[in-house]
Amino acid sequence: MLIDSHAHLNNERFNEDRADVIARCGRELTALINVGYDLASSRRSIDLAEKYPFIYAAVGVHPHDAKDVPEDYLQQLKEMAAHPKVVAVGEIGLDYYYDLSPRDVQQKVFREQLLLARELKLPFIIHNRDAHGDILQVLREEAPYPASGVMHCFSGSWEVARECIKLGLYISLAGPVTFANAGKLKDIAVKIPLDRLLVETDCPYLTPVPHRGKRNEPAYVRHVVEHIAQLREMNPEELAHLTAANTITLFHLPIKN
């Protein structure tokens, strides 16, 4: 079993050959979660999930787009989330690296979507870049989270990861764990409890070694699994099965593990 817990096949970089990419990952993967980042991409994510049985959707507004949400965006997300193949609210969170939306607006939209996820009894998918303190503050203030959530493409410290795990969240690792200069992330990959670990590609971004420099795609999640397994001195097939089982559990996928 092998599951990519975070992909963006709705991204324009797949417009020329999306069907071919999906065919490849359909041969490699048990399932994938295709994640929205604004209202339009969330709808496209649902369209893909309707067309392909092994694709599931998440709907949400990324912090980059927080400044552009219409007044009724939460109602639109709520209506989308009623679709049977929508399994999460995301991706949501804070991004203080690019600051494409004002930070107070990012925080407002993040908190509103956290509360929406709780209302809908859905897990959430968090984007966090250079905003560790504020992310943790919001998460602590709004806890608990009966449906849990995941810190996607984790890039923080072990201390941040440990606090998120204490809040009942999962930690997802992507292509950067395979990079030669990712010593801190490699250490974290060894420390994360196996029952809290997910893997992802975040494609088309962050392509893992040995394909670094090319466009990423869901089938490459295998390289993330193989590298973490090597770090943990585990059988890659065992790690693939464990991370797939965690993904099935978090997102309540209708798949036997």
N, C-alpha and C positions, 0 to 999 in steps of 0.2 A: 504494500500500500504506500502511496505517495500523494500528498496533497499540498498544493500551493495555497497558503492561507491568505495571500494578498497579491492580486494582480490587477492591472489596468488595461485589459484588452479593448476597452472603450476609448483608449487614447488614439489620437490621430496618426501616430507613428505606425499603427497597424492597418491603416486604411487600404493599403495596396495589396496586402496578402493576409488579411485577418483569418480567412477561412483555412488557409494552409497552416498558419500558426496553431489554430485551434485543433486542426486535424492531428498535428504532431503531439500537442499536449494531451489530446484525447487518447492517444496510444500509450502515453507515458504515465498519466495521472489518474488517480481514482476520482478526484474532484478538485475544483478550485473555487475560491471566493473572489468574485470580480467586484471591485470597490469603486463607488462613486466619490466624486470630490466636489460636485456642485449639483444643482437640480437637473440640468440637462444630462450630465454624465451618469447620474443615478438612474434616470429613465433608460439610457442606453444600456446600462448594466442589467436592468430587468429584461430588456429586449433580448440580450444575449442568453440570459438564464432561461427565458422561455424557449429559445431555439435549440439549446444544447442541454441535454439532461444532466451532465456532470458539472455544469456551471451553476453557481449560486450567487446571489447579489447582496451587496450592502449599499445603503443609501445614506447620504450625508453631505455636509458642506465643510470643505477644507478651510483652515484658517486663512489661506490666501484669498479666498472668495467671500469671507465673512462680511466684508464691507458692502457687498453687492446683493445681499439677500433681500427679497421682497418681504413685505410685512407678513404675508401668509405662508412663509417658507416652512414653518413647522407643520402647518396643516397639510401642505403638499407632501412633506416627508412622511407624515402620518398616513396619508392615503397610499403612498407608494409602499410603505412598510406592511400594508395589509396584504400585499401579494404573497402567495404561499412560498415563493422561492427567495424572498428577502429574508436573510438570516441575521442581519446586524445593522446597527446605525454607525455609519462611518464612510470616509474617514473624517474624524473631527479632532480638534486639539488646538495647539498653539505653535506658531512658528516665529521666533524672534530673530532668526538669521536673515530672512528676506524682508520681514515686516511689511508685507504687501497690503495688509489691513492694519489699522490702528490697534494697539495692544488691548485697549479697553473694549473695543468691538470684538476682537478675537475671543476675549475672555467671556463676554456676554453670550456670544453664539455657541461657544464650547459648552458653557454651563447649561444653556437651554437644551442643547442636544443630548447632554448627559441625562438630564431629567426626562427628556422624551424617551430615551432608551429604557429608563427605569419604568416609566408609565406603560410602555409597550411590552415590557418583560423581554427585551432583546439585549444581547451583548453589544458592546461598543468597540470601535477600533480607533485607537488614539495615535495621531501624528504629533510628535514632539521634537522640535529642533531648537536647541539653545534656550529652552523655557522650562528646565527641570523643576526649579523651585515653585513656579506658579502652577505648573501642572500638578505637582504633588499637593499644593495647598488646596486647589479646587477639588481634587480627588478626595482628600481627607474631609473637606467640608461637606461634600455631597454623599459620602459613604453612608450605609453599605450598598453593595451592588449585587442583588440576588442573582442576576443573569450574567454577572462577571463582565470581563472585557479583556482587551489585549493591547499591550504597548507594541505597536507595529514598527518594524525595522529599527529595533532598539539601538540607541547610540549613546546612552548615558553611562553613568558609573555603576559599579556593583552596588553601592549604597542606594542609588535610586532604584535599581532593579529589585533589591531586597525590600524596599518600602512598598513598591507596587505589588510584589508577591504577598506581602503581609495584608494588603487590601483585597486579596483574592484574585488578582489579575494574572494573566499569562504574559510571557515575554516572547516576542517573535524575532528571529534573526534572519537576515537576508544576505545578499552577496558580499557586503563589506567584511563579513567574518572571514572570507577567503583571501582578503587582501594581505599582502606581506607586512604592511605597516600597521595592522590592526591588532597589536599585541593586547591592549586592554580588553577589546571585544572578545578575543580568543579566550582570555582568562574567564570572562563572564560566561562564555559558552560552556565552559567546564563546570561552573558553579551553579547554574540554574537547575533547580530540581527537575527531574525528567517529566514529572506530571504537570509542569508549568511551561513547557517549552513548545513553541511552534516554529515552523520554517516558512519562508516566503521568498518570492522574487522581487516584488514591487515593480515588476516589468511595466514599461520598457526601460526602467532606470536600474542603476546599480548592478550591472551584469557581473556575475561571479567569475573568478578564475576557473577555467582556462579561456573563457570567451570575453574577458574584460576588454572594453573598447568597442564592442559590437552592441547592437540593440538586444536587450534582455527579452526573454520569453519564458512562459511558465515551465516548460520542460526542463529548463536549467536549474530548477529547484533541487534536482538530484545532486548537483555539485555542492550546494549548501549543506545538504544532508551528509554527503560523503566527507566533507571537510570537518564538520562538527563531530562526526563519528570517529574520525582519526584523532581529533583533539581529546576525545573522551575515552579513546581506546575501546570502542564499541564496534559491533558488526553494523555496517550501514543499513542493512535490511531491517535490523531490529530497531534502529533509531527512526527509520522511515515509518515503521509501523506505529511506534510510540507517539511520534509527532502527529501522525494522521489520526490516531485515536483521540489525542487531545483536541484536535481541530473538530472532529466529529462531536465530541462532548461539548465544547464551548458553543458551537454554532447549531447544535441539535440537528445535525445533518441526518437524513434518513438512510444511513449506510451502516451495515453491520461491520463491526471491527473485530 
